[in-house]
Amino acid sequence: MLKQYDFTMKIPKIEKVYSEIAVKVHGAFMYLIPEQDSQKLHEQKYHAFSIYCVPGEEKGTVLTRVSSLHENCEVLVNTASNLNFLIIKGAGKAEIIEKGELFSTSLKELLAQTCGRRYRLLFLTPSVFKTAGKETGFPDVTMHFLSVIRRMNEFEGEQLDFDVFRRAFYRCQFGEWQFRQYDYNVSGIHLPGMTGYADIVLPSDSAEQEMLKKIFLYASFSGTGGRTGMGMGGFFFQKL
């Protein structure tokens, strides 16, 4: 079961926060949930949750999305859905001024509701992947989905092959695209992540279409690349 919850916070002292705000939000959640649950979240080979934050329309507001990929991580989403405020280290009390609906679904349900071939791959928050042991945001788009495939195989019981995905991806037609580097601050460690978008037309082959859609839909919950629990890899699969 996939779960997701959105909420908007008002953080009056956000300019005093040293580090990206999602890093602090992650810390606040780990403090709120039972210690044994927090430990379990971080003991897994692949994290089954993601958190990311983007600026709201009004100054000092932040839209936060919390997602879980497996029932053993639902405590995070369920906790978020019951909050009225959050204590942010360095900024104090952040009031939750807008609450969304707790959304539960499955990959099968999402796929059944997804039609057409024209989409935008939108990397909302910086995405990184590892190469030769080093984290990089280099815009090799397929590499940002390697972690997504690994999580799908782990939590959804899929048997996806990265090389098969890569070949299918490069059979897409590519339209407008734009990528840029953003240095993401994780408690003083600056990671060169990638943000931006690419407009694509999926291949005509039905099997390749289905595989790509499943991966991109799942990425909307898992995030792309690494450190998705710290706000990196926020992703949206947008129909054009």
ABEGO torsion letter per residue (X at the ends): XBBBBBBBBBBAAAAABBEBAAAAAAAAAAAABBAAAAAAAAABABBABBBBBBBBABBGBBBBBBBBABAAAAAAAAAAAABABBBBBGAEBBBBABBBBBBBBBAAAAAAABBEABBBBBBABBBBBBBGGBBBABBBAAAAAAAAAAAAAAAAGBBBBAAAAAAAAAABBBBBBBBBBBBBBBGGBBBBBBBEBBBBBBBABAAAAAAAAAAAAAAAAAEBEBGAAAGBGBBBBBBX
